[in-house]
Amino acid sequence: MISLLLALSLAQTPDAVPAQSGPQEVRAPLQSCEMTPSGWLCSYQMPAVILRGVPPGTVVLTEPSAGSASGAPTVPTLVPPVEINSAEADRQARLIARCADASWMSLCLPGDRREARILRDAANARAALRGEVTRLLSEDKCDEAVRAALAGADMTLAWEVRTFCAASPAMTGPATAGAATVPN
């Protein structure tokens, strides 16, 4: 009897439920999770979504069509490449020193060891490339130094070589003809 009354009271909906005018938050229920070699993989059931049009009066930016483009294409300006900040460089240096050649007893996680070895190998490759480019610059071979930096996929070094060759009056060549000088 009590369970019947409880079921009836739960099944009834109150008549005076206030209607919500704003958007309601709907959560995606979890369906399943499993452990994979790369970590946990969880599946969720996505709720039904109602897509509404753009409200009137809003501005929508679109790409210009190919037929409406007029004039010559703009020439990109020469901008220096972006460097990592000093805090990140310090973190990487500490990680390399602590975990690159660490023994099994050290307090480095396996992910830290992998990252430290990758960073160490990349730093060694950059140092070798910088040494090769410096040797070519010492022989007054600006064009070959720029080519070597570009072949090593080090755009920062290629930028530095072009700037150095453009600033040096003794070194001339095709690599320095169109390079812009950068004030320091």
GROMACS elastic network, one bead per residue, 0.5 to 0.9 nm:
[ bonds ]
;  ai    aj funct       b0    kb
    1     4     6  0.51042   500
    1     5     6  0.64016   500
    1     6     6  0.86645   500
    2     5     6  0.51580   500
    2     6     6  0.61547   500
    2     7     6  0.86256   500
    3     7     6  0.60833   500
    3     8     6  0.85728   500
    4     7     6  0.51376   500
    4     8     6  0.62026   500
    4     9     6  0.86123   500
    5     8     6  0.51179   500
    5     9     6  0.61128   500
    5    10     6  0.86454   500
    6     9     6  0.51629   500
    6    10     6  0.62619   500
    6    11     6  0.86404   500
    7    10     6  0.52366   500
    7    11     6  0.61565   500
    7    12     6  0.87962   500
    8    11     6  0.51065   500
    8    12     6  0.63288   500
    9    12     6  0.54739   500
    9    13     6  0.83901   500
   10    13     6  0.76552   500
   13    16     6  0.88753   500
   13    17     6  0.83205   500
   14    17     6  0.61443   500
   15    18     6  0.89968   500
   20    23     6  0.79076   500
   20    24     6  0.79804   500
   21    24     6  0.87099   500
   26    47     6  0.69681   500
   27    46     6  0.80596   500
   27    47     6  0.72431   500
   28    44     6  0.59101   500
   28    45     6  0.55200   500
   28    46     6  0.51088   500
   28    47     6  0.58744   500
   29    43     6  0.88536   500
   29    44     6  0.56464   500
   29    45     6  0.55296   500
   29    46     6  0.73535   500
   29    47     6  0.82280   500
   30    33     6  0.80674   500
   30    42     6  0.74092   500
   30    43     6  0.62382   500
   30    45     6  0.64182   500
   31    42     6  0.74868   500
   31    43     6  0.54352   500
   31    44     6  0.51374   500
   31    45     6  0.62804   500
   32    41     6  0.83777   500
   32    42     6  0.56402   500
   32    43     6  0.53385   500
   32    44     6  0.72251   500
   33    40     6  0.67869   500
   33    41     6  0.55763   500
   33    43     6  0.63102   500
   34    39     6  0.85637   500
   34    40     6  0.57760   500
   34    41     6  0.53626   500
   34    42     6  0.64039   500
   34    43     6  0.89093   500
   35    38     6  0.80835   500
   35    39     6  0.58345   500
   35    41     6  0.62240   500
   35    42     6  0.87286   500
   36    39     6  0.51272   500
   36    40     6  0.58450   500
   36    41     6  0.67089   500
   37    40     6  0.82592   500
   38    41     6  0.86425   500
   46    49     6  0.83868   500
   52    55     6  0.84805   500
   53    56     6  0.89259   500
   54    57     6  0.86248   500
   54    58     6  0.71246   500
   54    60     6  0.85887   500
   55    58     6  0.62228   500
   56    59     6  0.87234   500
   62    65     6  0.88593   500
   64    67     6  0.83769   500
   64    68     6  0.66842   500
   64    69     6  0.69184   500
   65    68     6  0.54921   500
   65    69     6  0.67866   500
   66    69     6  0.56550   500
   67    70     6  0.80944   500
   69    72     6  0.88366   500
   70    73     6  0.85969   500
   71    74     6  0.87486   500
   72    75     6  0.89376   500
   76    79     6  0.88189   500
   78   179     6  0.80459   500
   78   180     6  0.71898   500
   79   159     6  0.89394   500
   80   156     6  0.75097   500
   80   159     6  0.67919   500
   80   160     6  0.87543   500
   80   182     6  0.85631   500
   81   155     6  0.70328   500
   81   156     6  0.57149   500
   81   159     6  0.75428   500
   82   156     6  0.79917   500
   83    86     6  0.89658   500
   83   156     6  0.80970   500
   84    87     6  0.83497   500
   84    88     6  0.65164   500
   84    89     6  0.66671   500
   85    88     6  0.55479   500
   85    89     6  0.63680   500
   85    90     6  0.87792   500
   86    90     6  0.60179   500
   86    91     6  0.85149   500
   87    90     6  0.51065   500
   87    91     6  0.61932   500
   87    92     6  0.86586   500
   88    92     6  0.61569   500
   88    93     6  0.85966   500
   89    92     6  0.51196   500
   89    93     6  0.61629   500
   89    94     6  0.86602   500
   90    93     6  0.50697   500
   90    94     6  0.61663   500
   90    95     6  0.85118   500
   91    94     6  0.52045   500
   91    95     6  0.60886   500
   91    96     6  0.86269   500
   92    95     6  0.50064   500
   92    96     6  0.61249   500
   92    97     6  0.85905   500
   92   115     6  0.89584   500
   92   116     6  0.74996   500
   92   119     6  0.73057   500
   93    96     6  0.51697   500
   93    97     6  0.61754   500
   93    98     6  0.85562   500
   93   116     6  0.87114   500
   93   119     6  0.86784   500
   93   120     6  0.87556   500
   94    97     6  0.51182   500
   94    98     6  0.59701   500
   94    99     6  0.83257   500
   95    98     6  0.51648   500
   95    99     6  0.56697   500
   95   100     6  0.72202   500
   95   112     6  0.73129   500
   95   113     6  0.82586   500
   95   115     6  0.81642   500
   95   116     6  0.57110   500
   95   119     6  0.87165   500
   96    99     6  0.55266   500
   96   101     6  0.80229   500
   96   112     6  0.89805   500
   96   113     6  0.83414   500
   96   115     6  0.82769   500
   96   117     6  0.70144   500
   96   119     6  0.68856   500
   96   120     6  0.61012   500
   97   100     6  0.63298   500
   97   101     6  0.78096   500
   97   102     6  0.86854   500
   97   116     6  0.81439   500
   97   120     6  0.89760   500
   98   101     6  0.75604   500
   98   102     6  0.66893   500
   98   106     6  0.86158   500
   98   107     6  0.89102   500
   98   108     6  0.77158   500
   98   113     6  0.88078   500
   98   116     6  0.82778   500
   99   103     6  0.83451   500
   99   106     6  0.78828   500
   99   107     6  0.83729   500
   99   108     6  0.59043   500
   99   109     6  0.84912   500
   99   112     6  0.66299   500
   99   113     6  0.51440   500
   99   114     6  0.84923   500
   99   115     6  0.86633   500
   99   116     6  0.58681   500
   99   117     6  0.77903   500
  100   112     6  0.83217   500
  100   113     6  0.56834   500
  100   114     6  0.76719   500
  100   115     6  0.80826   500
  100   118     6  0.84556   500
  100   119     6  0.84504   500
  100   120     6  0.69046   500
  101   113     6  0.80050   500
  101   116     6  0.85088   500
  101   117     6  0.77540   500
  102   105     6  0.78494   500
  102   106     6  0.60475   500
  102   107     6  0.86438   500
  102   108     6  0.75676   500
  102   113     6  0.75940   500
  103   106     6  0.56896   500
  104   107     6  0.84073   500
  104   108     6  0.85229   500
  105   108     6  0.85118   500
  106   109     6  0.85800   500
  108   111     6  0.81169   500
  108   112     6  0.59728   500
  108   113     6  0.63403   500
  109   112     6  0.51250   500
  109   113     6  0.63217   500
  109   114     6  0.87744   500
  110   113     6  0.50446   500
  110   114     6  0.62497   500
  110   115     6  0.86333   500
  111   114     6  0.51364   500
  111   115     6  0.61303   500
  111   116     6  0.84687   500
  112   115     6  0.51150   500
  112   116     6  0.59327   500
  112   117     6  0.85358   500
  113   116     6  0.50701   500
  113   117     6  0.61533   500
  113   118     6  0.86094   500
  114   117     6  0.52360   500
  114   118     6  0.62161   500
  114   119     6  0.85922   500
  115   118     6  0.51150   500
  115   119     6  0.60549   500
  115   120     6  0.84738   500
  116   119     6  0.50807   500
  116   120     6  0.59694   500
  116   121     6  0.85475   500
  117   121     6  0.60832   500
  117   122     6  0.84990   500
  118   121     6  0.52328   500
  118   122     6  0.61543   500
  118   123     6  0.85852   500
  119   122     6  0.50872   500
  119   123     6  0.60638   500
  119   124     6  0.85923   500
  120   123     6  0.50567   500
  120   124     6  0.61556   500
  120   125     6  0.86129   500
  121   124     6  0.51006   500
  121   125     6  0.61808   500
  121   126     6  0.86285   500
  122   125     6  0.50745   500
  122   126     6  0.61442   500
  122   127     6  0.85832   500
  123   126     6  0.50578   500
  123   127     6  0.61209   500
  123   128     6  0.86302   500
  124   127     6  0.50680   500
  124   128     6  0.62046   500
  124   129     6  0.86208   500
  125   128     6  0.51330   500
  125   129     6  0.61502   500
  125   130     6  0.85253   500
  125   152     6  0.87911   500
  126   129     6  0.50847   500
  126   130     6  0.59782   500
  126   131     6  0.84942   500
  126   152     6  0.83244   500
  126   154     6  0.78449   500
  127   130     6  0.50418   500
  127   131     6  0.61106   500
  127   132     6  0.86592   500
  128   131     6  0.50702   500
  128   132     6  0.62870   500
  128   133     6  0.87015   500
  129   132     6  0.50777   500
  129   133     6  0.61594   500
  129   134     6  0.84993   500
  129   148     6  0.77078   500
  129   149     6  0.70022   500
  129   152     6  0.67940   500
  129   154     6  0.85354   500
  129   157     6  0.89453   500
  130   133     6  0.50930   500
  130   134     6  0.59960   500
  130   135     6  0.85268   500
  130   149     6  0.78409   500
  130   157     6  0.74451   500
  131   134     6  0.50650   500
  131   135     6  0.61506   500
  131   136     6  0.86980   500
  132   135     6  0.51201   500
  132   136     6  0.63478   500
  132   137     6  0.87190   500
  132   145     6  0.78987   500
  132   148     6  0.77859   500
  132   149     6  0.87730   500
  133   136     6  0.50883   500
  133   137     6  0.61822   500
  133   138     6  0.86211   500
  133   142     6  0.88796   500
  133   144     6  0.81780   500
  133   146     6  0.76832   500
  133   148     6  0.65134   500
  133   149     6  0.66756   500
  133   157     6  0.85498   500
  133   161     6  0.81809   500
  134   137     6  0.50082   500
  134   138     6  0.61283   500
  134   139     6  0.87035   500
  134   145     6  0.76192   500
  134   161     6  0.89981   500
  135   138     6  0.51167   500
  135   139     6  0.65195   500
  135   140     6  0.89746   500
  135   141     6  0.89198   500
  135   145     6  0.83845   500
  136   139     6  0.51587   500
  136   140     6  0.65552   500
  136   141     6  0.53473   500
  136   142     6  0.70758   500
  136   143     6  0.89953   500
  136   144     6  0.68310   500
  136   145     6  0.54475   500
  136   148     6  0.88398   500
  137   141     6  0.54129   500
  137   142     6  0.58324   500
  137   144     6  0.84383   500
  137   145     6  0.62377   500
  137   161     6  0.82560   500
  137   165     6  0.85662   500
  138   141     6  0.75150   500
  139   142     6  0.85269   500
  140   143     6  0.89208   500
  140   145     6  0.89697   500
  140   170     6  0.83197   500
  140   171     6  0.62641   500
  140   172     6  0.88155   500
  141   144     6  0.55110   500
  141   145     6  0.61845   500
  141   146     6  0.87861   500
  141   171     6  0.78377   500
  141   173     6  0.87524   500
  142   145     6  0.50273   500
  142   146     6  0.61902   500
  142   147     6  0.85864   500
  142   161     6  0.73896   500
  142   162     6  0.78043   500
  142   164     6  0.89324   500
  142   165     6  0.62972   500
  142   171     6  0.68154   500
  142   172     6  0.75222   500
  142   173     6  0.70966   500
  142   174     6  0.87923   500
  142   175     6  0.68616   500
  142   176     6  0.79053   500
  143   146     6  0.52453   500
  143   147     6  0.62253   500
  143   148     6  0.86301   500
  143   162     6  0.88154   500
  143   165     6  0.89900   500
  143   172     6  0.88511   500
  143   173     6  0.66673   500
  143   174     6  0.68964   500
  143   175     6  0.53397   500
  143   176     6  0.80747   500
  144   148     6  0.60029   500
  144   149     6  0.85696   500
  144   175     6  0.89276   500
  145   148     6  0.50520   500
  145   149     6  0.62034   500
  145   150     6  0.85960   500
  145   158     6  0.79295   500
  145   161     6  0.70422   500
  145   162     6  0.89387   500
  146   149     6  0.51644   500
  146   150     6  0.61652   500
  146   151     6  0.84831   500
  146   157     6  0.82130   500
  146   158     6  0.53641   500
  146   159     6  0.82855   500
  146   161     6  0.61200   500
  146   162     6  0.67814   500
  146   175     6  0.71721   500
  147   150     6  0.50917   500
  147   151     6  0.59125   500
  147   152     6  0.84709   500
  147   158     6  0.78991   500
  148   152     6  0.61113   500
  148   153     6  0.86755   500
  148   158     6  0.82331   500
  149   152     6  0.50916   500
  149   153     6  0.64274   500
  149   154     6  0.55754   500
  149   155     6  0.70362   500
  149   156     6  0.85236   500
  149   157     6  0.59596   500
  149   158     6  0.50382   500
  149   159     6  0.88466   500
  149   161     6  0.81211   500
  150   154     6  0.59013   500
  150   155     6  0.63298   500
  150   157     6  0.81206   500
  150   158     6  0.60011   500
  151   154     6  0.77256   500
  152   155     6  0.85324   500
  153   156     6  0.89416   500
  153   157     6  0.88775   500
  153   158     6  0.86256   500
  154   157     6  0.54215   500
  154   158     6  0.63393   500
  154   159     6  0.87424   500
  155   159     6  0.60616   500
  155   160     6  0.85793   500
  156   159     6  0.50744   500
  156   160     6  0.62498   500
  156   161     6  0.86642   500
  157   161     6  0.61079   500
  157   162     6  0.85932   500
  158   161     6  0.50716   500
  158   162     6  0.61696   500
  158   163     6  0.85655   500
  159   162     6  0.52192   500
  159   163     6  0.61535   500
  159   164     6  0.85304   500
  160   163     6  0.51023   500
  160   164     6  0.59839   500
  160   165     6  0.84967   500
  161   164     6  0.50151   500
  161   165     6  0.60069   500
  161   166     6  0.84396   500
  162   165     6  0.51401   500
  162   166     6  0.60059   500
  162   167     6  0.85476   500
  162   175     6  0.67053   500
  162   176     6  0.61323   500
  162   179     6  0.63264   500
  162   180     6  0.83929   500
  162   181     6  0.88150   500
  163   166     6  0.51009   500
  163   167     6  0.61358   500
  163   168     6  0.86000   500
  163   176     6  0.79731   500
  163   179     6  0.68527   500
  163   180     6  0.71039   500
  163   181     6  0.59843   500
  163   182     6  0.68642   500
  164   167     6  0.52161   500
  164   168     6  0.61651   500
  164   176     6  0.89273   500
  164   181     6  0.86827   500
  165   168     6  0.51597   500
  165   169     6  0.78264   500
  165   170     6  0.84750   500
  165   171     6  0.58534   500
  165   172     6  0.70800   500
  165   173     6  0.86513   500
  165   175     6  0.79109   500
  165   176     6  0.59360   500
  165   179     6  0.86287   500
  166   169     6  0.73207   500
  166   171     6  0.76613   500
  166   172     6  0.76230   500
  166   175     6  0.83949   500
  166   176     6  0.50655   500
  166   177     6  0.76104   500
  166   178     6  0.85957   500
  166   179     6  0.62384   500
  166   180     6  0.72300   500
  166   181     6  0.65294   500
  167   171     6  0.86015   500
  167   176     6  0.88240   500
  167   181     6  0.67399   500
  167   182     6  0.88957   500
  168   171     6  0.56876   500
  168   172     6  0.79799   500
  169   172     6  0.69790   500
  171   176     6  0.81811   500
  172   175     6  0.78279   500
  172   176     6  0.61757   500
  172   177     6  0.75990   500
  173   176     6  0.56055   500
  173   177     6  0.64913   500
  174   177     6  0.51816   500
  174   178     6  0.77885   500
  175   178     6  0.71632   500
  175   179     6  0.72538   500
  176   179     6  0.52313   500
  176   180     6  0.84169   500
  177   180     6  0.87684   500
